[in-house]
């Protein structure tokens, strides 16, 4: 076996391993405020912290009211909110246009980092 074949035999698996690690490094939700499945007073902002820096133009969130006290058949209702990024680049900030009323809410998020793969998810919380 030639020297170049030996080098290729050992270098190629290492290079592929490094590439695979980078290719599968998707953002994941690390924490949220309010926390998922929590009961809180009306938050002025909702923060989603991710494991990687987000690409703001491809990342987004929707705030949806899913339930209201005393209304068993309350359908999901999208709430007007501004979505922006915090200075750390890893935090998505959702600011409702108005004070949230008592009820159940879901934040549906879409996060994209430098690998350009979109990851989606949601958190839920209740406002007392």
C-alpha positions, 0 to 999 in steps of 0.5 A: 500500500502506498503512503498516499493510500495509507494517509487517505485510509486514516484521514478520510474517516476523521474528515467524514466524522467532523463533517457529520458532526457539523452537519447534524448540529441543529439548534435545540430548545434549551429553556423557555420563560415561562417554562413549558407547561407552567402556570404564570401571571401574564408575561410581558415577553416570552423567551426561547433560548436555543443551543445555537445562534439563530438565523433571524430571517428564517426563524419565527414563532407564533403565539396562540391562545388555545383555551379560555376560562368558562369557554369549553369550545374556545378555538385556537386564536393567534395573538398579535406579537412581535418576534425578535432576537436578543443580543446573544443571538441564541434567544428568540423574544416574543412580545405580545401586542397586548397583555395576555388574558387568563387562559392557555397558550401555545408558542409554536416556534421554528428555529434555523441556525447556520446549518440551515435546517429548520427545527420546529417545536412548541411550548405551552403555558397557562396565564392565571 
